[in-house]
Amino acid sequence: MGLHARPHLDTHNRKAGHSAIAGVAYRLGLRLYDKRTGEWHDYRRRALGEEVVRALTVAPAGAPSWASDPAELWARVEAAEKRRDAQVARDYRIPIPFGLTDQQAGDMAGEMARFICEELHTSVSMGLHRDAEVDALGQVKPNDKQGFHAHLYFPTRRLEEIEGEDGRSDWGLGAKLVMLSNKNSSGEFVERLNEKWAELANQYTASLGLTADFDHRSYERMGLPIVPQPTLGAAVTAMERKGFFTRRGDALRGDIMVPAKVYEVAQAIVLDVQKKRAQEDRARARPGSSAASVMQTDLEPIGDRGQSTTPDEARPCPSENTPSAMAIAPVAAPILVLPRDLSRPVPESLVARFLDVVPAPTEAERFTVFVQVLRLIRKIEGALVQLVELGRRLREHREDRRSGGLAKFQTDQQLDEMRARRATARKRLDTWSEQHPWKMRAATLTAGKDGRPEQWVKLKKDADLLDRHVQDLKQAGKMQRADLARLDHEGKALDEQISEHQRSVDAAMSEIQAADFGWAKMLVATTAPEERQWVEVVTPPVSSVIEAPAVDVMQAAERMEIAMRPPARRMRP
């Protein structure tokens, strides 16, 4: 199975500053005027045939001419949306297989546009773009890797006949495509789009004798152990292609281009550190020898050592009465060394940041407390990692819940409106039948028992169409209710997880404060902004903490030792 770029569906909304007029002008290489903002959007410099290879707009069968005129169509799309945060358009971006000509690539993109048009009963503007000659990092692509991609840009509303107050009907932008309004309910349709893309890609490549190995499924679903490459975003990509180096681009270059070299350098550093630590360990193991002397001795050739060393049997044995024999060797002060798991923390970790600003104490008792504090900080860091991620998920969840509730409210409103229109259409059908009994009988006599006058058929078609809209909205409302129930359940689970990790942080911070060496305020100062909100719950602001009074170090050590015990053993003796 080959590895190929994949389609992607984006939603454009006014809340993010999007304009449907600007969007279609860019994708089709047009100059269009946005009445809402009073701005001209001119992308004609993307010359047709160069950057924009083909541009067209397709509309459902029977639609009026304005539905396939991008200027008129998208002006109506903008006018139909009244909300400041309205979703105005969707952009389905598909990669075109390498090896296709301009004509073949345009035909494939056109087929995909018509598929969306028929599925959603709305207009679709298609712009086929030639890929840039350089990749996202500014590197020139090989000729066989320069192809096309297509933008399929379509409104967020159906195109349908809408009845006016005077009883006359005309085409317009009707009900919202509610199944695409919520990411939780749009998955099935996006899956169909991706499947159709893969089908067309395989069809066109096979017709040219190329390898037809396109699959719409994710790497995970295909069972491939591949980690997706991170993306840069449109703004960063544009800067990189113009020759400007960016932080995110440098990070991606490091992930792709130089991992082997980085590994070699890092490995050399690690080996050097390990060698020095081994020499220091040997120095501490030899009485009366300093680390410096042992390290110097370790660097000397073995042969030279043997020449300068007097054998033990050649040395005179000192008398028992000599001062040197009676002297007591001085007792060296204990060397305070952090445990191996704390002496080399991960760079930029919370423990590493804390050690950067708080040096290890030199007193033995206080050093013992310090080691226990470091272990608590590592425990806090593990909880903070979870809390930061859970906080991000909770914010997204609340936004999804708000959007889902709003979508459900809009669906209910549309359903009430559609039911009223269906009732009106059915009443109009019944009234016409009552007023024209002879036409009904004549149609039966001429065309059989199923015969109906032309006007009656048209009225019945209108009523049936409205009924289908009602059923679609009812189904959408049912799915939205299920989604909201699921979101409520997920929100409760997130709250419980956050509370559990917050209790862990609170307990650890309380123990660090109990040590009373001022380390709690220093820990807060070293936390990142996204972490600080979780530790400030039990710690006063850094500016308000005064210098702590002297405390009994042994009592502090005892409290810390109890804090580090398992919960079942934390009772004091």
C-alpha positions in Angstrom: 0.0 0.0 0.0 1.5 3.3 -1.1 1.7 6.4 1.2 -0.1 9.4 -0.3 -1.4 12.8 0.8 -5.0 12.7 2.0 -8.1 14.8 1.6 -9.0 17.3 4.2 -12.3 19.1 5.0 -12.3 22.6 6.5 -15.1 24.8 7.7 -15.0 28.5 7.1 -16.8 30.8 9.6 -17.0 34.5 10.3 -15.9 34.0 13.8 -12.4 33.1 12.4 -12.5 36.0 10.0 -13.4 34.0 6.9 -15.3 35.4 4.0 -17.0 33.1 1.4 -16.3 35.8 -1.3 -12.6 35.8 -0.5 -12.5 32.1 -0.3 -14.0 31.4 -3.7 -12.0 34.3 -5.3 -8.8 32.6 -4.2 -9.8 29.1 -5.2 -11.0 30.1 -8.7 -8.6 33.0 -9.4 -11.3 35.7 -9.6 -11.8 39.3 -8.7 -15.0 39.5 -6.6 -16.6 42.2 -4.5 -17.9 41.5 -0.9 -20.9 43.7 -0.2 -20.9 42.8 3.5 -17.4 44.1 4.1 -17.1 46.5 1.2 -13.8 44.9 0.0 -12.6 43.7 -3.4 -10.8 40.3 -3.4 -8.5 40.1 -6.4 -6.7 36.8 -7.2 -6.4 37.2 -10.9 -2.6 37.2 -10.7 -3.0 33.4 -10.1 -3.3 33.1 -13.9 -5.6 30.5 -15.3 -3.5 27.7 -16.7 -0.5 28.4 -14.4 -1.4 28.3 -10.7 -5.2 27.8 -11.3 -5.4 25.0 -14.0 -9.2 24.8 -14.2 -12.1 26.5 -12.5 -15.8 25.7 -12.7 -19.0 25.8 -10.6 -21.6 23.0 -10.8 -25.2 23.1 -9.7 -28.0 20.5 -9.1 -30.2 19.6 -12.0 -32.9 22.2 -12.7 -31.2 24.9 -10.7 -31.3 28.5 -12.2 -28.3 30.0 -14.0 -27.1 32.0 -11.0 -26.4 28.8 -9.1 -23.5 28.1 -11.4 -22.3 31.7 -11.6 -19.7 32.0 -8.8 -20.1 35.8 -8.4 -23.9 35.6 -8.0 -23.9 32.3 -6.1 -21.5 33.3 -3.4 -23.0 36.8 -3.0 -26.2 35.1 -2.1 -24.4 32.7 0.2 -23.0 35.6 2.2 -26.4 37.3 2.2 -28.1 34.2 3.5 -26.0 34.1 6.7 -26.9 36.6 9.3 -25.0 35.5 12.4 -21.6 37.0 13.3 -20.3 33.5 13.9 -22.0 31.8 11.0 -20.5 29.0 9.1 -20.4 30.3 5.5 -18.6 27.6 3.5 -16.7 24.3 3.5 -13.5 23.5 1.6 -12.8 19.9 0.7 -9.2 19.8 -0.5 -8.1 16.7 -2.4 -4.7 15.7 -3.7 -4.5 14.6 -7.3 -2.4 11.5 -8.1 1.0 12.1 -9.6 1.3 11.4 -13.4 -2.0 12.9 -14.5 -2.1 15.5 -17.2 -3.9 18.9 -16.8 -6.9 17.5 -18.6 -7.1 14.3 -16.6 -6.6 16.1 -13.3 -9.4 18.5 -14.1 -11.7 15.7 -15.1 -11.1 13.9 -11.8 -11.7 17.0 -9.7 -14.8 17.8 -11.8 -16.2 14.3 -11.0 -15.6 14.8 -7.3 -17.4 18.2 -7.4 -20.4 16.7 -9.1 -20.5 13.9 -6.5 -20.7 16.4 -3.7 -23.3 18.5 -5.6 -25.6 15.5 -6.0 -25.1 14.2 -2.5 -25.8 17.5 -0.7 -28.0 19.1 -3.4 -26.0 22.3 -3.4 -23.6 24.1 -5.8 -19.9 23.4 -5.7 -17.1 25.7 -7.0 -14.0 23.7 -8.0 -10.5 25.2 -8.4 -7.7 22.9 -9.6 -4.4 24.3 -8.5 -0.9 23.3 -9.6 1.3 22.3 -6.7 4.2 24.7 -5.7 7.6 23.9 -7.0 9.0 23.8 -3.4 7.8 21.9 -0.4 6.7 23.3 2.9 10.4 23.7 4.0 11.4 25.5 0.8 13.2 22.5 -0.7 12.8 22.1 -4.5 10.6 19.2 -5.4 11.6 16.6 -8.0 9.7 16.9 -11.3 7.8 13.6 -10.6 6.6 15.0 -7.3 5.0 18.2 -8.7 1.3 17.5 -9.3 -2.1 19.1 -8.5 -4.6 19.6 -5.8 -8.2 20.7 -6.0 -10.4 22.8 -3.8 -14.1 21.9 -3.7 -15.8 24.9 -2.1 -19.5 24.6 -1.3 -22.1 26.5 0.9 -23.4 25.3 4.2 -27.1 25.3 2.9 -29.1 23.2 0.5 -30.1 24.7 -2.8 -33.9 24.2 -3.1 -37.2 25.7 -4.2 -38.5 28.1 -1.5 -42.1 29.2 -1.4 -42.7 32.9 -0.9 -45.5 34.6 1.0 -47.4 35.1 -2.3 -47.6 31.4 -2.8 -45.0 31.5 -5.6 -41.9 29.4 -5.3 -38.3 30.2 -6.4 -34.9 28.7 -6.0 -32.8 29.8 -3.1 -30.5 28.7 -0.3 -32.7 26.8 2.1 -32.1 24.6 5.2 -28.7 24.3 6.8 -26.7 21.1 6.1 -27.0 20.2 9.8 -25.3 16.8 9.5 -22.0 18.7 8.8 -22.5 21.4 11.4 -21.1 19.1 14.2 -17.9 17.2 13.9 -19.4 14.3 15.9 -22.2 13.8 13.3 -20.2 14.5 10.1 -17.9 11.5 10.2 -20.1 9.2 8.1 -20.4 11.7 5.3 -16.7 12.6 5.3 -15.9 8.9 5.2 -18.0 8.7 2.0 -16.2 11.6 0.5 -12.8 10.2 1.2 -13.9 6.8 -0.1 -15.1 8.4 -3.4 -11.8 10.2 -3.7 -9.8 7.0 -3.3 -12.1 5.3 -5.9 -11.5 8.1 -8.5 -7.8 8.2 -7.8 -7.4 4.4 -8.4 -9.6 4.6 -11.5 -7.6 7.4 -13.1 -4.2 5.9 -12.2 -5.2 2.4 -13.4 -6.3 3.8 -16.7 -2.8 5.2 -17.2 -1.0 2.0 -16.2 0.1 3.6 -12.9 0.0 1.9 -9.5 -3.6 2.1 -8.2 -2.9 1.9 -4.4 -4.9 4.7 -2.9 -6.8 4.1 0.3 -9.0 6.5 2.2 -8.4 4.9 5.6 -5.9 6.2 8.1 -2.5 4.6 8.7 -3.9 3.2 12.0 -6.9 1.6 10.4 -4.6 0.1 7.7 -2.4 -1.3 10.4 0.6 0.7 9.4 3.0 1.7 12.2 3.5 5.2 10.8 3.4 8.4 12.8 1.8 11.2 10.7 4.3 14.0 9.9 3.5 17.3 11.8 2.2 20.2 9.7 3.3 23.8 9.6 0.1 25.7 8.8 -0.5 28.0 5.9 1.2 31.1 7.3 4.4 29.3 8.3 4.5 27.4 5.0 4.3 30.7 3.0 7.2 32.2 5.0 9.3 29.1 4.6 8.7 29.0 0.8 9.8 32.7 0.6 13.1 31.8 2.3 12.3 32.9 5.8 13.4 30.4 8.5 10.8 29.8 11.3 10.9 28.1 14.6 8.3 25.5 13.6 10.1 24.9 10.3 13.4 24.4 12.1 11.8 21.9 14.4 10.3 20.0 11.5 13.7 20.1 9.7 15.2 18.6 12.8 12.6 15.8 12.9 13.1 14.9 9.2 16.6 15.8 8.1 19.1 15.5 10.9 17.9 12.9 13.4 20.9 10.6 12.8 23.5 13.3 13.4 21.7 14.6 16.5 21.7 11.0 17.8 25.4 10.6 17.3 26.3 13.9 19.1 23.9 13.1 22.0 25.3 9.6 22.3 28.9 11.0 22.5 27.9 13.4 25.2 26.2 10.6 27.2 29.2 8.3 26.9 31.5 11.2 28.1 29.3 11.9 31.1 29.1 8.2 32.0 32.9 7.9 31.9 33.4 10.9 34.2 30.8 9.5 36.6 32.6 6.2 36.7 35.9 7.9 37.5 34.2 9.9 40.3 32.7 6.7 41.7 36.2 5.1 41.8 37.6 8.2 43.5 35.1 8.0 46.3 35.8 4.3 46.7 39.5 4.9 47.3 40.3 6.2 50.9 42.5 9.3 50.9 42.2 9.8 47.1 40.6 12.8 45.5 38.5 12.6 42.4 40.9 14.8 40.6 43.9 12.6 41.4 42.0 9.5 40.3 40.8 11.0 37.1 44.4 12.1 36.4 45.7 8.6 37.2 43.0 7.1 35.0 44.4 9.1 32.1 48.0 8.0 32.6 49.4 5.0 30.6 49.6 1.8 32.5 53.2 1.3 31.6 54.2 4.7 33.0 52.4 3.9 36.3 54.3 0.7 36.7 57.7 2.5 36.3 56.9 5.2 39.0 55.4 2.9 41.6 57.4 1.4 44.4 56.4 -2.2 45.1 54.8 -2.9 48.5 57.5 -5.3 49.6 60.3 -2.7 48.9 58.7 -0.1 51.3 60.0 -0.1 54.9 57.4 -1.1 57.5 56.9 1.8 60.0 57.4 1.2 63.7 54.4 1.0 65.9 55.8 4.0 67.9 56.2 6.3 65.0 53.8 9.2 64.9 52.6 8.2 61.4 51.5 4.9 62.7 49.7 6.2 65.7 47.9 9.1 64.0 44.2 8.7 63.3 43.1 9.5 59.8 40.7 12.4 59.6 37.1 11.6 58.9 36.0 13.2 55.6 32.7 15.0 55.5 29.9 13.0 53.8 29.5 13.7 50.1 25.9 14.7 49.3 25.0 13.4 45.9 21.5 13.3 44.4 20.1 9.9 43.6 20.8 8.8 40.0 17.1 9.2 39.0 17.1 12.8 40.1 20.6 13.9 39.2 19.9 13.9 35.5 16.4 15.2 35.0 14.9 15.6 31.5 15.8 19.1 30.1 13.1 21.7 30.6 11.2 19.3 33.0 9.8 20.8 36.2 12.5 19.1 38.3 15.2 20.5 35.9 13.7 24.0 36.1 13.5 23.8 39.9 17.1 22.7 40.2 18.2 25.6 38.0 17.0 28.1 40.6 17.3 26.2 43.9 20.7 24.6 44.5 20.9 21.5 46.6 21.6 22.2 50.3 24.9 21.3 51.8 23.6 20.3 55.3 22.8 16.6 55.5 19.5 16.8 57.2 18.2 19.6 54.9 19.6 17.7 51.9 17.4 14.7 52.9 14.3 16.8 52.9 15.4 18.4 49.5 15.6 14.9 47.9 12.1 14.1 49.1 10.8 17.4 47.8 12.3 16.6 44.4 10.4 13.3 44.3 7.2 15.2 45.2 7.9 17.7 42.4 8.3 14.8 40.0 5.0 13.5 41.2 3.5 16.9 40.7 4.9 17.2 37.2 3.2 13.9 36.2 -0.1 15.2 37.5 0.4 18.6 35.8 1.0 16.9 32.4 -2.3 15.2 32.8 -4.0 18.3 34.0 -2.8 20.5 31.2 -4.0 18.0 28.6 -7.3 17.4 30.4 -7.8 21.2 30.6 -7.3 21.5 26.9 -9.7 18.7 26.3 -12.2 20.2 28.6 -12.1 23.6 26.8 -12.6 21.8 23.5 -15.4 19.7 25.0 -17.2 22.8 26.3 -17.0 24.4 22.9 -18.3 21.3 21.3 -21.1 21.2 23.9 -22.0 24.8 23.2 -21.9 24.3 19.5 -23.9 21.1 19.8 -26.5 22.8 21.9 -26.7 25.7 19.4 -27.0 23.3 16.5 -29.8 21.4 18.2 -31.7 24.7 18.9 -31.3 25.7 15.2 -32.5 22.3 14.1 -35.6 22.5 16.3 -36.4 25.9 14.9 -36.0 24.7 11.3 -38.1 21.6 12.1 -40.9 23.7 13.5 -40.7 26.0 10.4 -40.6 23.0 8.0 -43.5 21.3 9.7 -45.6 24.5 9.3 -44.6 24.7 5.6 -45.5 21.0 5.1 -48.9 21.5 6.7 -49.5 24.4 4.4 -48.5 22.4 1.3 -50.7 19.5 2.3 -53.7 21.8 2.9 -53.1 23.4 -0.5 -53.1 20.0 -2.1 -56.4 18.9 -0.3 -58.0 22.3 -1.1 -57.1 22.0 -4.8 -58.5 18.4 -4.9 -61.8 19.5 -3.4 -62.1 22.5 -5.7 -61.4 20.5 -8.9 -63.3 17.1 -8.6 -64.0 16.9 -12.3 -60.3 17.4 -13.2 -59.4 14.6 -10.8 -62.1 12.3 -12.3 -61.0 13.1 -15.8 -57.4 12.3 -15.1 -58.5 9.0 -13.6 -60.6 8.2 -16.7 -57.8 9.0 -19.1 -54.8 7.6 -17.3 -56.3 4.9 -15.0 -56.8 4.9 -11.3 -53.4 6.3 -10.6 -53.9 9.2 -13.0 -53.6 12.7 -11.5 -53.8 16.2 -13.1 -50.5 18.0 -13.7 -51.2 20.7 -11.1 -52.0 18.2 -8.5 -48.8 16.3 -9.2 -46.8 19.5 -8.8 -48.5 20.3 -5.4 -48.0 16.7 -4.3 -44.3 16.9 -5.2 -43.9 20.0 -3.2 -45.6 18.5 -0.2 -43.4 15.3 -0.4 -40.2 17.3 -0.7 -41.1 19.3 2.5 -41.9 16.0 4.2 -38.5 14.6 3.3 -37.0 17.8 4.8 -39.0 17.2 8.0 -37.8 13.6 8.2 -34.2 14.7 7.6 -34.4 17.3 10.4 -36.0 14.8 12.8 -33.2 12.3 12.1 -30.7 15.1 12.6 -32.3 16.1 15.9 -32.2 12.6 17.1 -28.5 12.3 16.3 -27.8 15.7 18.0 -29.7 14.6 21.2 -27.5 11.4 21.3 -24.4 13.6 20.7 -25.4 15.9 23.5 -26.0 13.0 25.9 -22.6 11.6 25.0 -20.9 14.9 25.5 -22.5 15.3 28.9 -21.2 11.9 29.9 -17.7 12.7 28.6 -17.7 16.1 30.4 -18.6 14.4 33.7 -15.7 11.9 33.2 -13.3 14.8 32.4 -14.3 16.7 35.5 -13.7 13.6 37.7 -10.2 13.0 36.2 -9.3 16.6 36.7 -10.5 16.5 40.3 -8.4 13.4 41.0 -5.2 14.8 39.6 -5.8 18.2 41.3 -6.1 16.4 44.6 -2.8 14.8 44.0 -1.1 18.1 43.2 -2.8 19.8 46.3 -1.5 17.0 48.6 2.0 17.2 47.3 2.1 21.0 47.4 0.9 21.0 51.0 3.7 18.7 51.9 6.3 20.9 50.2 4.8 23.9 52.1 5.0 22.0 55.3 8.8 21.7 54.8 8.8 25.5 55.4 12.0 26.3 53.5 10.4 28.6 50.9 10.7 26.0 48.2 7.0 26.1 47.4 7.1 29.7 46.2 10.2 28.9 44.1 8.4 25.9 42.6 5.4 28.1 41.6 7.9 30.6 40.0 9.4 27.8 37.8 6.1 26.5 36.4 4.9 27.4 32.9 1.8 29.6 32.5 -0.4 26.6 31.5 0.8 24.7 34.7 0.6 27.6 37.2 -3.2 27.6 37.5 -3.1 24.1 38.9 -0.5 24.8 41.6 -1.7 28.2 42.7 -4.9 26.7 44.1 -3.0 25.8 47.4 0.0 28.2 47.1 -0.3 31.9 47.8 1.0 34.2 45.0 4.8 34.5 44.8 4.8 38.2 45.6 2.8 37.7 48.8 5.0 35.0 50.3 7.3 36.3 53.1 10.5 34.7 54.2 9.8 31.6 56.2 11.1 31.5 59.8 13.7 28.9 60.9 12.3 25.5 61.5 13.4 22.2 63.0 15.0 20.4 60.1 14.5 16.9 61.7 10.7 17.6 62.1 10.5 18.7 58.5 12.3 15.5 57.4 10.0 13.4 59.4 6.9 15.0 57.8 8.4 14.6 54.4 9.2 10.9 55.1 5.6 10.3 56.1 4.3 12.1 53.0 6.4 9.8 50.8 4.9 6.6 52.3 2.1 4.7 50.6 -1.4 6.0 51.8 -2.0 2.9 53.9 1.2 3.6 55.9 1.0 7.3 56.5 -0.1 7.1 60.2 2.5 8.5 62.5 4.1 6.0 64.9 
